[in-house]
Amino acid sequence: MAQTRRRLRSSTVVLGGMGVLAAALSACGSDPDRRCVDRDSYTLGDGYKVVSDKNCSGGSSGSRSTSRSRTTDADWYYDSDVRNGYAEHGTFSRSEAVDRGGFGCSGSGGG
């Protein structure tokens, strides 16, 4: 009976350890949270206005899109706080966002 308990405990530890490892690896490999924002729309206290993702072409940075005779300087803004359609306290640097959020991640190894 004592051996059964011991086996159960050790398997629980192994499974728990594998779960932690899986979480660490998936955090490193995943993309950081991002929002498409208009870089020209910054206001103190609100941040950048969130615009449609189609204004930020693919994964590239700094695209300009024209809609209704207005030019939007749209770019991806990573790891920001979003409130009432505005994003703040983030970064335009994807590699910096990966460094911030990854559990055990380094900037050079992020995917």
N, C-alpha and C positions, 0 to 999 in steps of 0.2 A: 504494500500500500504506500509506503514512504517513497519507493522508487517511482511510482506513478505520478505522485505529486511533483517530484523533482523534475521528471521529464516534461510535465505540463508547464512548469515554471520556465524551464530553459527554452522551450519552444515559443512561449509567449514573449520572452526577451528577444529571441531571434526575429520573430515576426514584427515586433515593435521597432527593433533596430532597422529592419528592412523598410518599414514605413517611413521612418525619418530620413533614410538615405534616398528613397524615391522622391520625397518632398523636396529635398535639397537639390537633387538633379533636375527635377522639373522646373524649379524656380530659376535655375541658371539658364535653362534652354528656352524659356518662354520669353515672348516679347513684353516689354513694359506697357502699362496702360497708357493709351495716347488719345488725344483729342485734336481735331483739326480746328485751328483758331486763326483769326485775322490778326496778323502782327501789328497792323496799324490801328487797332481798336482798343488798345490798352487804356484803362482808366484806373486811377488810384482807388483802392478799396474794392474794386470789382475784378480787375484782371483783364484777360483777353476774351473777346466775344467768341464763343464756339460757333463754327459754321459747318456746313455740310461736308462730310468726308470727301465728296467728289471734287471739292476745291483743292484738296491735297492729293496730287496725283501719285498713285502707287506708294512706294516707300521713300520717294525722293523728297528733298527738302527745298523749301522756298519756291513753290510754284505760284504763278500769278494767273488768276482767272478773272475774266470779265463777264459780268452779268448785269443786264439793264444799264449799260453805260457806266457802271461802277467797277473799278478794279479792286480786287481783293488780294492782299499779300498773305496768302494762306500758307501755313506750315504746321507740321506735327508738333504738339506740345505734350511732353511726357510726364507721367506721375504727378498730375495736378489735382487740386481740390476743385470740384465743379459745383457751382451753386447759381441758380437762376440764369442759366445759359452763359455763364462766364467761368473761366478757368484761371486759377492763380496758384502760386507757390510750386510751380513745376519747372521744367527745363526744356529747351529746344534741342538739347544734346541727347541722342539716344544712348550713347555709351555711358554718359553720366547717370542716366536713369537706371540702366542695368546695374551699375555700381551701387546705387542707393538701395535698390529693392531686393537684390538677390541674397538668399540665405547661403552664405559661403561662396558667393560668386566673385570673380574678379573681372575687371573690364576686358581683359584680353581673351577670356574664355567664353564670354557670353555669346549666344547665338543669334 
